[in-house]
Amino acid sequence: MSSNLSENAASRSPSGTRGPRTGVPAALGGRRVLVPRDGRWGVFVAESLAAHGARAVIAPVIDFEPAPDAAALEAALEALARGEFDWVTVTSATTVRVLRAHAAVIPAGTRVAAVGIATAAALEEARYGVNLVPPEDHTARGMVACFGEPGVSLGRVLVLDSALAGPTLVDGLTALGADVTRVHAYRTIPVDLSPEVRTALARGDIAAILVTSGSVAAQFITQVPDLAASVVRVSIGDRTTEAAEALGLAITCEAPIRSVEGMITALETYYEVVHPDSAALDCGGEDTP
């Protein structure tokens, strides 16, 4: 999907828009919010924002491509199909896409751990079962905590993750006594923002950006070094906040729960409580750079 200033259709259509004109409390009414990934996730986020009166600008700054060591991934998936692992951990919906692309088989005797609700939903849609999801902390740290609960046996664990993933999950599982095999399922690559979007961010014509990972934060730092101070930076969680601020991207507010709804809640709270004097924008008309 191209990076431009046209909002997602869901944020404009009469059936998808909720805001001041339909009587819904509109802390986000008419505000443009940049969604940093496209595809099904981007559309889902755009629809969620539209339900709260915002206008999503889908402008991806990252994408994904197959991991460089295809042979290692193939070998791991073959071992998975043979039932050689007691657990497989899935830390993103992107990993589910990789599993589907390889027609991966997860035997009934292998349990599946998902990092969060969205990842679990993607697994279930792909007809893979899910045995473990952290109830609140949807991070590698939260997964380790669940695995450490009484009665959870580990054995051999296949960790499928991004080439940029940190060591938290592997180190945590190893400390719990698991025999861990880590294989990169994909790697993250940058996507250039259009000149229109960069200009809009520099001028403050976009109200907020969603910061969903350290990789996303790095791209905002690199591609928009003159990001307007008025642009609200919403982080999906504390680890992302730490990564972003270590890179030099100051975070304005943080999701109370690591999810899309959590980010929207944080943004609404910012405008309702922290910055109530900031008037919502008119929902009508088209965007101009």
N, C-alpha and C positions, 0 to 999 in steps of 0.2 A: 504494500500500500504506500502511495507516495506521501511525502511530507509536505503538506500544504495547509493553508488556513481555512479550508472548508471544513465545517464541523461534520462529525459523523451524522448520518441520516437520523439515527435514533434520537439525537438531541434537537432535531428540528421538526420532526413529524408531529402532527396533532396527537397521534396515539402514543407517541413515546415521550412527549414533553410534559413535564409537570413543573409548575413554577407559579409566579405571581398571578398569571392569567387564569389559573385553575384553582386558586385558593390554597395551594400548598405552601406552608411556611418556607420562605425562600432565602435562606442565608446564602445559598449559592446561586440564586436566581440570575440567569444570564451571564454568569461569570465563565470565562473560557479557561479550561483546565487541560493542560497538556498530558496526554497519555503516551508514555515512552515506548510502547510496544504495539505492534499491529496484530493481525490475525484474529483468531477467535477470542483470545484473551483481551485484545484491544477493544473488540466490539462489545464484549461483556462489560468491560469497565465503562465504555461510553454509554451503554444503556443504563448502567447503575448511576452514573453521574446525571444523566437526563432525568431519571426518576426523582432526583433531588433538585432539579431546576437548572443544573449547570449545562454548559455547552462544551462538549469534548472536542479537543483538537488532537486527532491521532497522528502522531509524528514520531515514528520509531527512531531510537538512537542506538539500539542494539538488535542483532539478529543472531541466529544460531546456525551452525553448520556441523557436519559429522566430525567426530573426534579424529585426530590425525592417525591414531593407531587402530585402524579398522580391523586388523587381524586379532588384536587383543579383545576387542569388543565381540567379534564373532565367536571366538573361543569361549568367552565367558557366557554368552547366550546359549551356546551348545551345551556347556556344563550345567547351566541352569535348567535347560530342557531335560537333561538326564537325571535331574533330581539331586545334584551334588551339593546344593545349598539348602540350609534350613530356613534362611531368611533372604529376602532381597529388599533393599531399601530404595525408595523412589523419592527424590527430593524436589521434583518439579514436574509440571505437566509436559514440559519439553522432553523429559526422559520418557514419558509415556508415548509421545510421538515417535521416539526412537524405537521403543519396543514394538509399536504397531508397524513401523516401516520394515522391521526385520521379521515380522510375524513371529515374534518371540513367544515361546511356550513356557508358562509357569505351572509346574505340576501341582496337583492338589496337596502334596505333602510339603510344599514350600510356602511359607507364610510371607505376606507382603506388608511392609510398613510404608505408609505415606506421610510426608512431612506436614500436610495440612488438608483442609477440606477441599480446596480446588483440585489438588493433586489426587486426592481420593476419588473425587467425582470423575476426573479424567480416566483413572484406572477402571472404575466401574463402567463407564461408557465404553471402554475398550474391552469389556467383559473379563477383566482381571479382578479377582477378589481382593479385599483389603482386610487385614487382620489387626492393624495397629495404626492409630492416628493420635498424635498428642492432643489432649483436650483444649489446651490454651496456647502454649508456647510452640507455635508452628515454625520451628527452626531445627537445625541439627542438634542444638543443645536440648531442645524439648524432646526430640527422638531418643537421645541418650538417656534422659531422665525416665522415659517410659520403659526402655529396655532394662533399666536398673531396678524396676519395681519387683517386689517379691513374686515368685512364681513364673517369671518370664525366663525361659531357657533360650540360649543363643545358638551355640554350635557354630556352623559355618555360615558366614554372612557375605552376600554379594552387595557391595556398595556401588551403585551406578550414579554418577554425578557429572557435573560440569568440570572441564579442565581448570576452571578458575576457583573451584570450591576449596574452602579451607580445610584444615585437618580435624576440625571439631568432631565430626561423626566417626571417622576412622579411629582417632585417638581414644574417643570415649568408649566405643565398642571394644576396642582392644583392651582397655583398662578393665572392662567388665568380664574379660576372659574369652571374648569371641575370636574365632579364626576368620579374619577379615580379608576379603579379596576386593580391592578397589580397582574399578575400570572406568575411564572417562567415556561417557555416552555421547557427549557433544562438546563443542567449545563456543564461546561467545565472541562475536565479531562486531565491530562498530558499523553504524549506518549514519551517513551524513544527513544532517538536517538541511532543508531547503533554505536558500537565502531569505525567503519570506518569513519563515518561522524564526530564524535567528534574529532577524530585525525586530519582529514582534516581541521576542523575549527581551531584547536589549532595550526596547522602548517601554516595556511594561504593558503591552497590549494584550498579553496573556496573563491572567490573574494568578495562576498557580501551576506548579509542575509536580507530578507524582514521582517520587524517588523510590524505586522498588528494589534497588540493589546497589552495591558499590560500583558495579560496572556502569550502571545508568548514571550515577553521580559523576564518575570519571568522564563520561561523554559530555555532560553539561559543563563541566569545568573546561574541557578541551575545546568544545565547539562554541560555547557562548561565554567567553571570559568576561564579557561586559554585561552579564545578566543583570537586569534592573533590580534594584534593591526592593522594589515594591512586589516583586514576584514571590508568592508564598511557596516555600519548599516543604512538601509534605513527605515524611519518611514512613515507610511501612513497618519499621520496628527498630529496636534499640541497636541491634548489630549493624543495620544499614545506616543508622544515624552516626554511629561511631566511625564507620568506613567513610561516609561522606564528609564528615567534619575533619577527619584525618587528611583527606584530599584537599580540603579548603573550601568545601561547599557547606555554608552555614544552613542548618535545618531550622525551619520556623516552627513546625509542630510535628508530632509523632503519633502514629496510630496506637490506640490503647490495646488493640488486638491486631495481630499480623494478618491482615486481610484487606481486600478492596473496601469493604464496608467500614473497616477500621480507619482507613485513610480518609474516606468521605466524612466519617464522624469527626475526625480530628480537624478537618478543614471547616466543617460547619461550626464546630466549637470555637475555632479561631475567629470566625466572622461574627458569631453571636455573642461571645463572651470577651475575648481578648481585643477584638477590633470592631465593636458594634457600630462605630460611627462611619464605617465604610459601606456606603450604599450599594445595594445590588444594582446590576446593570439591566438595561432594557433587553428583553429577549428577542426583539424583532430585528429584521434586517440581516444582511450578509456581512461577513467579516471583510475588512480591508486591511492591508498591511500597514 
